[in-house]
Amino acid sequence: MAAVSLDDPTTFAALDSRDMLGMAEGFPDQCRQGLKLADEAQIGDSYRIEYDGIVGLGMGGSAIGGDLLAAIYSGELSVPATTVRDYALPSWVGERTLVFAVSYSGNTEETLAAFDEARRRGARVIGVTSGGELARICGENGLPCVVVPGGRPPRASTGYLLMSLVAVVERLGLIGGQAAARRECLEVLDAQAAEYGRHSPADANRAKQVAGLLHDKVPVIYASTPILGAVAYRWRTQFNENAKVLAMSHELPELDHNEIVGWELGRNLLGPRCVIVLTDPGMSDRARRRLEITQDLLGSGVEVHREAARGDSALARILSAMYLGDCASLYLALLNGVDPLAIRPIEELKKRLAQG
């Protein structure tokens, strides 16, 4: 295959059939819209109770918002928050649980099954969807539902989905006022959108540069702190779906208790690979020391690059780190000569499941 130039406009027209890159370039505005969409959901006084837990239901790109919400507000939420990627709920979900049923299409069978179970248990449920069966059930039963714009892949709708959750938990008093953090986050994302966009040349565009580093290699994404663990996972899944490559992800300090040993033989089995370490400016001195030792133990022959999250607030740091990975995965898709939209194995799986 001929070499692909990420600075050649014809590259995008030839490979990116639905302009997935354009969707990524509009991510900051999508976040702004997500905050407004949540304001339109009718959330009654019955939802203003003392909760004992928050659960996000979802699969794939619809589920990542719950992971990010829990990471961003891990130091502020007074109740645990978790994501359920399954048909069934944990036994502790009940009347004092806030449940977000997130299905971009509105027809995800796992999410709908867990949603029905949450309703039977009396949990406070809120739908987040572009339509489908989930929107219908919410409408017929008078349940709050945040309706987001349709026509996109779920993984390209994270701004709508995540920011809707942020706005709702703030409105319900589960986190404090987020005005300053929102402003900072959006300013950071706006700057990144200008840097990572297609018209920004590769020599000034870190997303294009990261894609080049990862081309023809196995991406290994490590989070320097647990707060970035969900972001490392997001990078992995974006490389899976957009660039059609296998990838690995893990987080410190946990990877030092297992995966670090796997490099003893793994470095000879993986083939060409490149480690991207997502670093957090808020990490402690102990965490920095651990990262230095871990990188040294990987060995001198392992290619490692560090990518720093931007901003002061957890919201800005997590979304800025995620945004770089999203854009890099799309540029890697183009370098691989594939359409980032296509997800044929997933579509075939759904087709076969529907046949019974």
C-alpha positions as CSV (number, residue, x, y, z in Angstrom):
1,M,0.0,0.0,0.0
2,A,1.3,3.4,-0.9
3,A,2.4,5.7,2.0
4,V,-0.4,7.8,3.4
5,S,0.1,11.5,4.1
6,L,-2.0,12.8,7.0
7,D,-1.5,16.3,5.6
8,D,-3.1,15.5,2.3
9,P,-6.8,16.4,2.2
10,T,-7.5,13.7,-0.3
11,T,-6.6,11.1,2.3
12,F,-9.7,11.9,4.4
13,A,-12.1,12.0,1.5
14,A,-10.9,8.6,0.2
15,L,-11.0,6.7,3.5
16,D,-13.2,8.4,6.1
17,S,-16.7,7.6,4.6
18,R,-18.7,9.4,7.3
19,D,-16.2,12.0,8.3
20,M,-15.5,10.5,11.7
21,L,-12.6,13.0,12.0
22,G,-15.1,15.8,11.6
23,M,-17.0,14.4,14.5
24,A,-13.9,14.4,16.6
25,E,-13.0,17.9,15.6
26,G,-16.4,19.0,16.9
27,F,-15.9,17.3,20.3
28,P,-15.8,20.5,22.4
29,D,-19.1,21.7,21.0
30,Q,-20.6,18.3,21.5
31,C,-19.6,18.6,25.2
32,R,-21.4,22.0,25.4
33,Q,-24.5,20.5,23.8
34,G,-24.5,17.6,26.2
35,L,-24.6,19.9,29.2
36,K,-27.6,21.7,27.7
37,L,-29.5,18.5,26.7
38,A,-29.5,17.3,30.3
39,D,-31.3,20.5,31.3
40,E,-34.2,19.5,29.0
41,A,-34.8,16.2,30.8
42,Q,-37.7,16.3,33.2
43,I,-36.3,15.0,36.5
44,G,-38.8,15.2,39.3
45,D,-38.5,15.7,43.0
46,S,-38.6,11.9,43.6
47,Y,-35.1,11.8,42.3
48,R,-33.8,14.1,44.9
49,I,-33.1,11.6,47.6
50,E,-30.1,10.3,49.5
51,Y,-28.5,7.7,47.3
52,D,-26.3,4.8,48.2
53,G,-24.9,4.2,44.8
54,I,-24.7,5.2,41.1
55,V,-24.8,2.7,38.3
56,G,-24.2,3.4,34.6
57,L,-25.7,0.7,32.3
58,G,-24.1,0.4,28.9
59,M,-22.0,-1.4,26.4
60,G,-19.1,-0.3,24.2
61,G,-19.1,3.4,23.4
62,S,-22.3,4.0,25.4
63,A,-20.6,2.7,28.6
64,I,-17.5,4.8,28.7
65,G,-19.3,7.8,30.0
66,G,-20.1,5.9,33.3
67,D,-16.4,4.9,33.6
68,L,-15.3,8.5,33.1
69,L,-17.9,9.9,35.5
70,A,-16.6,7.7,38.2
71,A,-13.0,8.6,37.5
72,I,-13.5,12.3,37.3
73,Y,-15.5,12.5,40.6
74,S,-13.8,9.7,42.5
75,G,-12.6,12.2,45.1
76,E,-15.9,14.0,45.4
77,L,-18.8,11.6,45.1
78,S,-20.0,10.4,48.6
79,V,-21.4,7.2,47.1
80,P,-19.8,4.6,44.9
81,A,-20.2,4.8,41.2
82,T,-19.8,1.8,38.8
83,T,-20.6,0.7,35.3
84,V,-22.5,-2.5,34.5
85,R,-21.7,-4.1,31.1
86,D,-24.1,-7.0,31.3
87,Y,-27.7,-8.2,31.2
88,A,-27.9,-8.5,35.0
89,L,-27.5,-6.1,37.9
90,P,-25.5,-6.4,41.1
91,S,-27.6,-7.6,44.0
92,W,-27.2,-4.4,45.9
93,V,-29.0,-2.2,43.3
94,G,-32.3,-1.1,44.8
95,E,-34.6,1.8,45.6
96,R,-31.8,4.1,46.7
97,T,-29.7,3.5,43.6
98,L,-29.4,6.1,40.8
99,V,-29.3,4.1,37.5
100,F,-28.4,5.7,34.2
101,A,-29.4,3.5,31.3
102,V,-27.1,4.6,28.5
103,S,-27.8,3.2,25.0
104,Y,-27.0,5.5,22.1
105,S,-29.2,3.5,19.7
106,G,-31.8,2.8,22.4
107,N,-31.8,-0.8,21.4
108,T,-28.8,-2.4,23.1
109,E,-30.2,-5.7,24.4
110,E,-27.9,-6.0,27.4
111,T,-28.7,-2.5,28.6
112,L,-32.4,-2.9,28.1
113,A,-32.5,-6.1,30.1
114,A,-30.6,-4.5,33.0
115,F,-32.8,-1.4,32.7
116,D,-36.0,-3.5,33.1
117,E,-34.5,-5.2,36.1
118,A,-33.6,-1.8,37.7
119,R,-37.2,-0.7,37.2
120,R,-38.5,-3.8,38.8
121,R,-36.3,-3.2,41.9
122,G,-37.6,0.4,42.2
123,A,-34.3,2.1,41.4
124,R,-34.4,5.7,40.2
125,V,-33.7,5.3,36.5
126,I,-32.8,7.8,33.9
127,G,-32.5,7.0,30.2
128,V,-29.8,8.5,28.0
129,T,-30.3,7.7,24.3
130,S,-30.9,9.0,20.8
131,G,-34.2,7.1,20.5
132,G,-35.1,3.5,20.0
133,E,-36.8,1.2,22.5
134,L,-35.2,2.9,25.5
135,A,-36.7,6.3,24.6
136,R,-40.1,4.6,24.0
137,I,-40.2,2.9,27.3
138,C,-39.1,6.1,29.2
139,G,-41.8,8.1,27.4
140,E,-44.6,5.6,28.0
141,N,-43.7,5.3,31.7
142,G,-43.0,8.9,32.5
143,L,-39.3,8.3,33.2
144,P,-36.7,11.0,32.7
145,C,-34.7,10.7,29.5
146,V,-31.9,12.7,28.0
147,V,-32.3,12.6,24.3
148,V,-29.1,13.2,22.3
149,P,-28.7,13.7,18.6
150,G,-28.6,10.5,16.5
151,G,-26.8,9.4,13.4
152,R,-23.4,8.8,14.9
153,P,-21.5,5.8,16.2
154,P,-21.8,5.6,20.0
155,R,-18.0,6.0,20.3
156,A,-18.2,9.4,18.5
157,S,-20.9,10.6,20.9
158,T,-19.1,10.7,24.2
159,G,-19.4,14.4,24.6
160,Y,-23.2,14.1,24.6
161,L,-23.3,11.1,26.8
162,L,-20.8,12.0,29.4
163,M,-21.7,15.6,29.8
164,S,-25.3,14.7,30.2
165,L,-24.4,12.5,33.2
166,V,-22.2,15.3,34.6
167,A,-25.0,17.8,34.4
168,V,-27.6,15.4,36.0
169,V,-25.4,14.4,39.0
170,E,-24.6,18.1,39.6
171,R,-28.3,19.0,39.5
172,L,-29.2,16.3,42.0
173,G,-26.5,17.6,44.4
174,L,-24.2,14.5,44.2
175,I,-21.3,16.7,43.2
176,G,-20.6,20.4,43.8
177,G,-20.9,23.2,41.3
178,Q,-18.9,22.6,38.2
179,A,-18.9,26.0,36.5
180,A,-15.2,26.7,36.8
181,A,-14.1,23.1,35.9
182,R,-16.4,23.2,32.8
183,R,-15.0,26.5,31.6
184,E,-11.4,25.3,32.0
185,C,-12.2,21.9,30.4
186,L,-13.8,23.5,27.4
187,E,-10.9,26.0,26.9
188,V,-8.5,23.1,27.0
189,L,-10.5,21.1,24.5
190,D,-10.9,24.1,22.2
191,A,-7.1,24.5,22.1
192,Q,-6.7,20.8,21.4
193,A,-9.3,20.8,18.6
194,A,-7.3,23.5,16.8
195,E,-4.0,21.5,17.3
196,Y,-5.4,18.0,16.4
197,G,-7.6,19.0,13.5
198,R,-6.9,17.9,9.9
199,H,-5.6,21.3,8.8
200,S,-2.9,21.4,11.5
201,P,0.3,20.0,10.0
202,A,1.9,16.9,11.4
203,D,4.9,18.7,12.7
204,A,2.6,20.7,15.0
205,N,-0.1,18.1,15.5
206,R,0.5,15.7,18.4
207,A,-2.4,13.4,17.4
208,K,-0.9,12.9,14.0
209,Q,2.5,12.3,15.6
210,V,1.2,9.7,18.0
211,A,-0.5,7.9,15.1
212,G,2.8,7.8,13.3
213,L,4.5,6.4,16.4
214,L,2.0,3.6,16.6
215,H,1.8,2.7,12.9
216,D,2.6,-1.0,12.3
217,K,3.1,-1.6,16.1
218,V,1.0,-2.9,19.0
219,P,-0.2,0.0,21.0
220,V,0.3,-0.5,24.7
221,I,-1.4,2.2,26.8
222,Y,-0.5,2.7,30.4
223,A,-2.1,5.1,32.9
224,S,0.3,6.5,35.4
225,T,-2.5,6.8,38.0
226,P,-5.9,5.1,38.5
227,I,-7.7,8.3,37.7
228,L,-6.5,7.8,34.1
229,G,-7.3,4.1,33.9
230,A,-10.6,4.6,32.2
231,V,-8.8,6.8,29.6
232,A,-6.2,4.1,28.9
233,Y,-9.1,1.7,28.3
234,R,-10.8,4.2,26.0
235,W,-7.6,4.5,24.0
236,R,-7.5,0.8,23.6
237,T,-11.1,0.5,22.5
238,Q,-10.7,3.4,20.1
239,F,-7.7,1.7,18.4
240,N,-9.7,-1.5,18.2
241,E,-12.8,0.0,16.5
242,N,-11.4,2.9,14.6
243,A,-7.9,1.7,13.5
244,K,-8.8,-2.1,13.5
245,V,-5.8,-3.1,15.6
246,L,-5.3,-5.1,18.8
247,A,-4.1,-3.0,21.7
248,M,-3.3,-3.4,25.4
249,S,-4.1,-1.1,28.4
250,H,-3.4,-1.2,32.1
251,E,-2.9,1.2,35.0
252,L,-0.4,1.9,37.7
253,P,0.1,0.8,40.4
254,E,-1.9,-2.4,39.6
255,L,0.2,-3.3,36.6
256,D,3.3,-3.5,38.8
257,H,1.7,-6.5,40.5
258,N,1.2,-8.6,37.4
259,E,1.7,-7.2,33.9
260,I,5.2,-6.0,34.5
261,V,6.4,-9.6,34.9
262,G,4.8,-10.5,31.5
263,W,7.4,-8.3,29.7
264,E,10.1,-10.8,30.5
265,L,8.9,-13.0,27.6
266,G,6.3,-10.8,26.1
267,R,8.9,-8.4,24.6
268,N,9.9,-11.3,22.4
269,L,6.3,-12.4,21.5
270,L,4.5,-9.2,20.9
271,G,6.4,-8.1,17.8
272,P,6.9,-4.3,17.2
273,R,5.1,-2.4,20.0
274,C,5.0,1.1,21.4
275,V,4.1,2.1,25.0
276,I,2.2,5.3,25.5
277,V,2.2,6.4,29.2
278,L,-0.6,8.8,30.1
279,T,0.7,11.1,32.8
280,D,-1.3,13.1,35.3
281,P,0.1,16.5,36.3
282,G,-1.7,15.9,39.7
283,M,0.2,12.7,40.4
284,S,2.1,12.4,43.7
285,D,5.8,12.2,44.1
286,R,5.4,8.6,45.1
287,A,3.5,7.9,41.9
288,R,6.2,9.7,39.8
289,R,8.9,7.6,41.4
290,R,7.0,4.4,40.7
291,L,6.6,5.4,37.1
292,E,10.3,6.0,36.7
293,I,11.1,2.6,38.1
294,T,8.5,0.8,36.1
295,Q,9.7,2.4,32.9
296,D,13.2,1.3,33.7
297,L,12.1,-2.2,34.3
298,L,10.4,-2.4,30.9
299,G,13.9,-2.5,29.5
300,S,16.0,-0.2,27.2
301,G,14.7,-1.9,24.1
302,V,11.0,-0.9,24.7
303,E,9.9,2.3,23.0
304,V,8.1,4.5,25.5
305,H,6.5,7.9,25.0
306,R,4.7,10.0,27.7
307,E,1.6,12.0,27.0
308,A,0.6,14.5,29.7
309,A,-3.0,15.3,30.5
310,R,-3.8,19.0,30.4
311,G,-5.5,21.3,32.9
312,D,-6.0,21.6,36.6
313,S,-9.4,20.1,37.2
314,A,-10.0,16.3,37.0
315,L,-12.6,17.0,34.2
316,A,-10.1,18.8,32.0
317,R,-7.3,16.4,32.7
318,I,-9.3,13.3,31.9
319,L,-11.1,14.6,28.8
320,S,-7.9,16.2,27.4
321,A,-6.1,12.8,27.7
322,M,-9.0,11.0,26.1
323,Y,-9.3,13.5,23.3
324,L,-5.7,12.9,22.2
325,G,-6.3,9.2,21.9
326,D,-9.6,9.6,20.0
327,C,-7.9,11.7,17.4
328,A,-4.8,9.6,17.2
329,S,-6.9,6.5,16.6
330,L,-8.6,8.1,13.6
331,Y,-5.3,9.2,12.1
332,L,-4.0,5.6,12.7
333,A,-7.0,4.3,10.8
334,L,-6.0,6.4,7.8
335,L,-2.4,5.3,8.0
336,N,-3.7,1.7,8.1
337,G,-5.8,2.4,5.0
338,V,-9.1,1.6,6.7
339,D,-12.4,3.4,7.1
340,P,-12.7,4.3,10.8
341,L,-16.5,3.9,10.7
342,A,-16.6,0.2,9.7
343,I,-17.2,-2.3,12.5
344,R,-18.1,-5.4,10.5
345,P,-17.4,-8.1,13.2
346,I,-19.7,-6.3,15.7
347,E,-22.4,-5.9,13.1
348,E,-22.2,-9.6,12.1
349,L,-22.4,-10.6,15.8
350,K,-25.5,-8.6,16.3
351,K,-27.0,-10.0,13.2
352,R,-26.4,-13.6,14.3
353,L,-27.7,-12.9,17.8
354,A,-30.9,-11.4,16.4
355,Q,-31.5,-14.7,14.4
356,G,-31.8,-16.6,17.7
